[in-house]
Amino acid sequence: MKDVLLTPDGDLFIDPATGDVVITDSVAQAIMIRLRWFWSEWRLGPKYGIPYREEILIKNPSKLRIRQIFREEIMSVEEVDDVVELSADVNQVTRVLSVRYKVIATDGEEHGGEVNFNA
């Protein structure tokens, strides 16, 4: 899937040499976008996204349900063949949710990453 390249913070990457946007087909970026997408946040696709406020960033969430939600969202990326590792941990002191994953893409390559959210 072709998309514009984003920085690790999610901003649009502008090539410093040319001043142009860069096109990418990064599986890791596609997963990052999916994991940062809150449920009903996009008005053109209100049924898309992760139910952070409804099921994850709540008091005593189900850890099994959280893993299921993230696995389903990662698997919805067209280029992902399998999720081989997945963890979602909440630091109660700092109120940070950390999601770490490792996937096998349809091209056989292994990709991994981490996304953090402040609750």
C-alpha positions in Angstrom: 0.0 0.0 0.0 1.5 3.3 -1.1 1.3 6.2 1.3 3.1 9.4 2.1 6.1 8.9 4.4 5.6 10.1 8.0 8.2 10.9 10.7 8.2 8.7 13.8 6.0 11.3 15.5 3.4 11.0 12.7 4.2 14.3 11.0 4.6 14.5 7.2 8.2 13.9 6.2 9.6 16.4 3.7 12.8 15.5 1.9 15.4 18.1 3.0 17.2 17.9 -0.3 14.2 18.4 -2.6 11.5 19.8 -0.4 9.1 17.2 -1.7 6.9 14.6 0.1 8.2 11.0 -0.1 6.1 8.0 -1.0 6.5 4.8 0.9 5.1 1.3 1.1 6.2 0.7 4.7 4.3 -2.0 6.6 5.5 -0.6 9.9 4.1 2.8 9.0 0.7 1.2 8.0 0.6 -0.6 11.4 1.5 2.6 13.2 -1.3 4.5 11.6 -3.8 1.8 12.5 -2.7 1.7 16.1 -2.9 5.5 16.5 -6.4 5.6 15.0 -9.0 6.2 17.7 -12.5 4.7 17.2 -14.9 7.0 15.3 -12.2 9.7 15.1 -12.3 10.0 11.3 -15.6 11.4 10.2 -15.4 9.6 6.8 -15.0 6.2 8.5 -16.5 6.4 12.0 -16.6 2.7 12.3 -12.8 2.4 12.0 -10.2 2.7 14.6 -9.4 1.3 18.1 -11.8 1.7 21.0 -9.3 3.2 23.3 -11.8 5.3 25.3 -14.4 2.6 25.3 -12.4 -0.6 26.1 -8.7 0.1 26.7 -8.0 3.3 28.6 -10.6 2.5 31.3 -10.4 1.3 34.8 -9.6 -2.5 34.9 -9.6 -3.3 31.2 -9.6 -6.9 30.0 -6.0 -7.7 29.0 -7.2 -10.6 26.8 -9.7 -8.2 25.0 -6.9 -5.6 24.6 -4.6 -8.1 22.9 -7.5 -9.3 20.7 -8.3 -5.7 19.6 -4.7 -5.0 18.7 -4.2 -8.3 16.9 -7.3 -7.7 14.8 -6.2 -4.2 14.0 -2.7 -5.2 13.0 -4.1 -8.1 10.9 -6.3 -5.7 9.1 -3.3 -4.2 7.4 -3.3 -5.8 4.0 0.5 -6.5 3.9 0.5 -8.4 7.2 0.5 -12.2 7.1 0.8 -13.0 10.8 1.3 -11.4 14.2 4.1 -13.4 15.9 4.6 -11.3 19.0 2.2 -8.8 20.7 2.3 -7.1 24.1 0.2 -4.3 25.5 1.3 -3.0 28.9 -0.1 -0.1 30.9 2.3 1.6 33.4 -0.1 2.7 36.2 2.3 5.2 37.6 3.1 7.1 34.3 -0.3 6.2 32.7 1.4 5.1 29.5 0.1 2.3 27.3 2.9 0.6 25.4 2.1 -1.7 22.5 4.9 -3.8 21.0 4.5 -6.1 18.1 6.4 -8.2 15.6 4.7 -9.4 12.3 5.5 -11.4 9.3 4.6 -9.5 6.1 3.2 -11.1 2.9 6.6 -10.7 1.4 8.1 -12.8 4.1 9.9 -9.9 5.9 9.7 -9.5 9.6 8.7 -6.1 11.0 8.4 -4.9 14.5 7.6 -1.7 16.3 6.3 0.0 19.4 3.6 2.6 19.9 3.0 4.5 23.2 0.0 6.4 24.4 -0.5 8.7 27.4 -3.7 7.9 29.1 
